[in-house]
Amino acid sequence: MDSLRHQVRELDDELLKLRSTAGTEQNAVQMERSTQQQLVNRVKALESENAAFREDMLLFERLIPAAGDEASIRLESFRVAPDGPQRFRYRVLLAFQPARQVPEFRGRLQFLAVFSLGGKQQELLIPAKRENTSEFQVEVRHFLRKEGSFELPAGAKLQSVEARVFQGDTLKAKRLAQL
């Protein structure tokens, strides 16, 4: 009987040690998984940040003036994003390379939204009339960021948006949006 009691105590002690070891190993595995997940999330965040930096670097490389004395206007970084069921926000950066005789650019901005409605492709010109262009008039010395929004008719599905820059009636630059 004493021998069996002694053996039960030894087995209980061994069970206690094994349980504590198993608990420690489970905690270690959980900590390792948690750390691994945090590292994966951090890597994703860094990759996203790196992509944004690359995009910014490419933008600034494009903004470096090209050789020559001719003034030029460019549309850079044009984006359109949903801002409601039928509402969209746009954001565009205009870059002007001045010349000695032309220190600034004066013109107007126009958008052409192509959408489908009821199975038909339709277009929306923004601003609709040339007379209503006061907020779309631009004066650029080097850079100008313009932001705004527009709405499509109910049930319309946006397909593309093109930004255009005019000087008088002459098209100087255009760019399709990144949707």
C-alpha positions, -999 to +999 in steps of 0.1 A: +000+000+000+028+024+009+045+015-023+014+023-043+009+056-024+045+065-031+041+056-068+008+077-070+027+107-054+055+103-080+030+101-108+011+131-095+044+151-093+053+140-128+018+149-141+021+183-125+055+189-141+042+177-175+012+200-172+033+230-164+056+222-193+027+218-216+012+251-205+046+268-210+049+253-244+014+263-253+021+299-242+053+299-261+035+287-293+008+314-288+034+341-282+053+329-313+020+330-334+012+364-321+047+377-328+046+362-363+012+379-370+025+412-358+055+408-381+033+399-411+012+430-404+043+452-401+057+438-433+024+446-451+024+481-437+060+486-448+054+473-483+024+497-486+045+526-474+073+516-497+049+516-527+037+550-517+073+563-515+080+548-549+050+565-564+060+598-548+095+594-561+083+588-597+060+618-594+089+640-584+111+626-611+085+635-636+083+670-621+120+677-628+120+702-656+129+689-690+156+706-710+143+734-732+129+769-729+093+760-738+067+763-711+045+732-705+016+722-683+011+686-671-015+667-652+000+646-625-014+622-599-050+623-611-073+601-589-111+596-586-126+578-556-162+570-545-176+594-519-212+580-517-236+560-538-234+582-569-209+608-557-172+608-566-143+629-554-114+639-577-079+651-569-054+663-595-020+679-594-011+703-621+026+709-628+038+738-648+073+743-662+076+780-667+097+796-694+114+830-693+086+847-713+057+827-696+061+828-658+026+813-651-001+793-668-037+805-670-064+782-683-093+761-673-098+725-661-125+702-675-135+667-667-152+641-689-169+613-670-180+583-690-206+561-674-232+534-682-268+539-674-296+515-685-272+496-708-262+528-726-228+545-724-232+582-716-209+612-710-210+640-684-189+671-691-179+690-659-184+719-659-214+715-682-212+750-697-181+771-703-197+801-686-198+782-652-161+777-650-150+801-623-140+773-599-124+754-628-102+784-638-065+777-630-035+798-625-003+778-620+031+791-613+047+757-605+022+733-589-015+735-581-037+708-565-074+709-573-100+688-555-137+686-559-166+663-564-193+654-589-224+633-590-238+608-615-274+601-621-290+574-600-281+539-612-251+550-632-219+530-631-187+551-636-164+537-663-137+564-666-129+600-660-106+622-681-091+655-668-083+681-695-065+714-693-074+741-719-058+774-726-085+793-745-099+766-768-066+747-771-062+714-753-029+715-735-029+683-714-052+654-706-050+624-683-072+594-675-080+589-638-069+560-616-101+546-603 
